[in-house]
Amino acid sequence: MFLFNQSLTTKYFDPGSKFTWISTIFLIKGIFFIFFFPYEIIEPKMIGLIGGDTSSYFLPIETLLKSGQYSPEYRMPGYGWIYLLLRLVFDTTMSYNIIILLQWTLSSLSVYYLAKSVLLITKEKFLFYITLFLYLISTSTNVLDYYLLTESFTTSALIFSCYYFGRYLNEHKKILLFISGSFICWGIFMRPVLLPILGIFIVIIVTYLLQTQTKINLIATCVFSLCLPFLICDTLWTVRNYIHHNKFAPLTTTYYPLDLENTYLNELMGFVISWGGDRSWWNPVAEIRWFIDNEKLFGPYTKELPEYIYTSAFTRDSLLHIRSMIIQIENPTTDSLTKATTSIVVRKKLKKFTSSIREEKPLLYYVTSRLHLFNKFVFHSGTPWLFKTKYSDLRPFHKLVKVFYTFLYYVVLIVGSTGILISLVQRSKLPTGFLIFPALSIYLILIYPLLGHIEYRYLIPLYPLLLVCTSHVIFVVVKRGRT
């Protein structure tokens, strides 16, 4: 009987049993959708949700279809090209629904291929099983798959880039590096901040090839194969930008959308970031809300600004004056001339205040502020997307679910961070390819606080990589327990 069960397990639940695993993953993710998706905010005739940034990805495509111009062009077209292909055939709502289905499908597949990539690199089946199980039961992309935002596709692109990278380390076919590079390229065109990860892949592949005493010309060919998709796509994109703007713009032409850069919000966000405040005005607990009257949307903001931010250039009274001017600008009864002149004053003053922090308190500006942002970015419930209903209003079962996933989030965060340290300390004892997971994790967890952008959804692509580091710790502990 034992042999029969063992044979059955080997046949159907071996890591190579692709059909069994993918079918199981589809089933479980479908159950997750049925039980946990916030149906109360779903859009009419849709199977998912429109996010606050959705229009910035798709409006340029609509303009392209109508006038032949990709505008406004704050976003690179990594997400929009899929919408373009669908809009050539379907209406807007149907295109949205198909994208959501594609996100869900690719995300489901990525659960298996994340675990498979770890297996390819480490040759350890236990790591395959624990990685697949932990990612399957996690909420990281399970909810974001149903939002028209880039998080789902970006996360899947990173996972598939790791999978084909792992395949190259086993099969040594340069086409696999090209495919891995294609997924990296797609990720960059959805999220330009990912550009440096191409360098991380390059460093690891060069290190691996040098360890195998590969000739320099072959190393160069491999690096070129990895980078070629981005070189092709970004060259075309850069040429296009030069033709339209007469300037070198390999990624985006503006940091924020023009309708934001041309308002006081540009300087206000920079000022808030300079001392470690959250600039996300749609976040109910963000410090930027001290300046903005959005009480009708999120309720009253009761926190006070920290005392350590003030310099010789401004006091609390100075900021109260700024707040009163912003309220005047946002007042619909204020005439356009007054709005324009007041906005100029606000922007000038906020620039001065930010400069004073940089000059008088460089430690705060360059270091402490980023530590504050890191704290806000990482340490929270870990489940901001799980339910839209307040915790106090949830049913007992859903409260239990939320508590469990908060616990799981901190397990992955703490144990995964430990795994990063172990991987770096013991890097000579690990397969070189495995370092892709801690290296990408370090980059993704640090870059957003450094830039001052700490929206919770930016953690989503990090989670599966950190989860692999968590699995590694569990594997080490279990292995030592057996010896």
Disulfide bonds with the S-S distance in Angstrom:
none
